[in-house]
Amino acid sequence: MISGRIRTGLQRIGHCGVGFASAVLMLVPLPAMAERIDLDAGWSFWLAKDAPADPAWLKADPFGAESVAVPHSWPLSRGAGAEGVGWYARTLVVPEAIVGKHLELHFDAVFYAARVWVNGTLVGSHEGGHTAFDLDVSKVLKPGANRIVVSADDRPGFTTIPGYAMRLAGSGNVWYDWWHSGGITRDVSLRIDEGGLIRRQRIRQVLRADSATVTSGVAIENVDAKTHTYGLTTIAIDPDGREVARASRSVTVAESSAATPDAVLTITKPQLWQIGAGKLYRIVAELRDERG
């Protein structure tokens, strides 16, 4: 069984590379393995411009809604001036077998400000068109058909990026060198978990003449109703696919709580990233519960 972020026993790859002059020890992020239901297909879409939400939309699509799949950005077909509030809706059929587990809707990106309803209940919101977010829907999803509705507001403001804060001095005109999107611009899925999640991974490194010390810090969340002691294994994989360092430790996390343990790896004679000779290392964090 696989999880949304990472489930016990499966892999989550870390973030971030740090540059050193013309040579870098580069660490690459990769997607987590997860048990998930893909929700990219089967959406209805309509553009409401400045209109407020119609409560009826939470129950049924309005006349004229079009069928789309995500990722989707309405300015691609309607032009950059088609700003407003785009609405998306779809039906999610939930199997009886996953009811009672920890369930999250995962959005890789919605541009710009998003609100999400499940079966008429507002389950959360997110601002920022280039960042992923998760919403806990464990208590609102039911076996069988469920209606998911998402609003995406791409209208610029003084605090949005891009936005009115980017006015040119003197003229007051707003200028930026790209067209902003509008819509569910990345993948959507339902993530299914039962115990431990790796929410984030932060990677820091110190590069020396013949070695590199890499610190992988992860944020572990226990979504279960009881305390768990997890085994955390962190592995460095070199550009040729070989394991070159490993660290293991146990982490106890109380019910419905979080922990942020570190793991320190030493890589001897690392292959550095240089212009024309790119080298990538992967840092894998693996979390297992008491059942292994």
N, C-alpha and C positions, 0 to 999 in steps of 0.2 A: 504494500500500500504506500502511496506517495502523497506528499502534502503540498500545500500551497506555497509556502516559502521553502521549507524543507521539512520533510517528515523524518521522524526517527529512522536512522539507518540509511538515509539517502544523502545526496551531495548538494552542497551549496557552494558556488565558486565566488571568490571575493573580488573586490573593487580596487581600482586605483593604481596608477603607475606614477613614479616620481622621477623627475629628470635630474641628471648630474652632468652639467656642461654638455659635451658632445656625445657622451656615453651614458646609457641608462640601463638599470636592471628593471625590466618592464614586466608588470604583473597584469594579467588580463582577466576581466570579469566574463563569466559564462552563465547561461541561464540555469536555474535550479531544476532538478528533476522533481516532478510532483504528480500526485493524483489529481486530475483536474477534468472538468467538463469544458470543452471548447465552446465559446459563445460568440464566435465571430460571424456566423451566418444567421439569417432569419430575422433581421431587424426591419422594422418600419421606420420611416423618417419623414418629418415635416418641419418646415422652417416657419417660425412664428413671428420673426422680426421682434418688435418691441412688445408684443402682446403678452399679458401675464398668463400664467398657467391656468388652463381650464380644468377644473376638477374631473370633468368627464374623461379627460385624456388618461387619467390613471386607471380607467376601466376599459377603454376602447380607443382605437385609432380614429382620428378625424377623417372625414371624406377627403380624398386626394393624397393620402399618405403614400409614399413610394417605398418599394422594397429595396433594401441595400444590404451589403455585407460590410463589416468593419475589418480593417481600418477604413475610415470614410472621412472626407473633408469636403463640406459642401461648397466652399469657394472655388474648388477645382472645376466644377460644372456651372456655377452661378456667377463667378467673378469675384474679385477681391472686395468689391463694394457690398456684397451680400452679407452684411453683418447682422447679427441678431441672436435669437435663442433658437437653437436647433433641438428638436425633440426626437428621441429614439425609444422604441418599445419592442419587446419581443416576449415570447412565452418560453419559459424554462420548465421542462418536465423533470421533477425531482424523483429519483428512485426511492422506494421505501427503505432500501438497505443503507442509505447514507443519512437518513433522518436521525438526529441525536448526536451526530458527530459535529466537530467544529467546522463550520462552512463560511467561506469568505468569497465575496465577489472581488476579483482582481482586475483592475484597469491599468494597462501599461501607460496610457496617456489619454486625457480628454482635454481639448482646447476650448475655452480657457478655464472657465469656472463651471464645475459640474455639481449637479444634485442628482441623487439616485433614490428611487422609490421601489419597494417590493410589495406587491399586493396592496397598494395604496398607502403604505407606511413609508415616510421619509427615513431612510436608513443612514444617510450621511451626505457630506459634501466635500469638495476639494477644490482648491484654487492653485493654478500653476499648470500650464499647458504642456510641460515637457517632463513631468515626473509621474511615476506610478503611485497607485494607492490601493488600499484594501479596505473593505467594509465587512464587518461581522454581520452575517445574515442568518445565523444559526437558529434564532428564535422566530424569524418571520417566514422562512420557507416552510412549505408543507408538502406532504407527498402528493404527486400529481402535478397539475398545471399551475404555474406561478407566473405572474405578470411583472416584468422588470421595465421600468421607465427611467430614462436618463435625459436630463436637460444639459445642454452645453451652450454657455453664453460666451461668445467671442468678441463682444463689444469692448473696445479699449476704454480705459479709465486712467486716472492719474497714478494709480498704483499697479497697473498691469504691465506685463512685459510681452510685446511692445505696448506702448500707451502714450498718453498725453504728456507725461513727464519728459518725453523726448522732443519737445518743441525746439525749433531752431531759434537761437537768440536773435532778437530784432523783429523777425517776421511773425513769430508765433505759430508758424506752420509745423506740423508734425511730420518728421521724416525718419524712416528706417529703411534699410536696403533689402527687405524681404517682405513678401506677402504673408500675413499670418493665416493660420489655419482656422478651422472651425468644425468641431465635431468630435466623434470618438476616433482618434487618429492612430490608435494602436490596438493591440489585441485585447480581448476580454475573455475571462474564464472564471469558472467556479472552482475554488480550491477546497480540498477535502482533507481535514486533519483530525488527529485523535489525541495528540499529546504535545510534543515539543516542536517548536518552530525556531528556525534561525531567521530573525527579522532583518538583520543588517550585518555586514562584514566590513571592517575598516582595516586597511593594510598599511603599515608603516615600515620603512626600511632604512638601514644604515649601511652604506657601501664602503668597504675598505679595499686595500690593495689586492688581496687575494681571497676575500670572502664577503658575504653579505648577511646581515642579521635582519630577519623579517619577523615582524610582530603582527599576528593576525588577531584582531579583537572582534568577537561576535556578540550580538545581542540575542540571547535565547529567551523565548517566552514559553512558559508552561500554560497551555490553555485547558489543562485537565483540572478536575476538582480534587486532586490529591497530589501530594509531594512526589517528585520523581528525582532520581539520581541518574544523570545521563553520562554516557561516555562520549567525550569530544575528541576526535582525532583530526589533526590538521596535517596536510601533506603538501609538499612542494614538488611540482612536476616540471622538468626542464623542457626546453624547446624541442627535444627529440622524443618526448613522451616518457622519459624515465623518472621514477621517483628518486629525488635527491635529498630529501629531508622529511622527517616525521616527528610529531609530538603528540602525546596522548595525556589526557587528564580526565578526572571525574568532576562533575558539576551538579550540585544539588539545588533544585529550584522548587520553592514552595508552590502550592496550588495557586493558580491565577496570578502568578508573579513572574518576574524577569530577572535575569542575571547577565553580566557582561564580562565573561572570562577572556583572558588573553592566552595565546600560544606563541612561543618564540622558536623560530627555526633558524639554523645556520646553514647557509649554502656556500660550499667551498668552491673556489675558482668559478664564479658565475660567468655565464656567457652574457655579455653586455649588448644592449641595443645600440646600434650605431647607424648613421645614415647609409643606406645602401646595403645594410646587413642586419635586418631586423630579427630580434630574438625575443620570444615571449615565454614567460613562466606562468604557470597556473598554481593558485593556492586553493586547495580544496578543504573545506571544513565539513566533517561528517559527524552527525549526531545520532546516537543510538540510546534507546531506553533500556530498562532492566531486562527486557525480553530479547535484546540484541537486534 
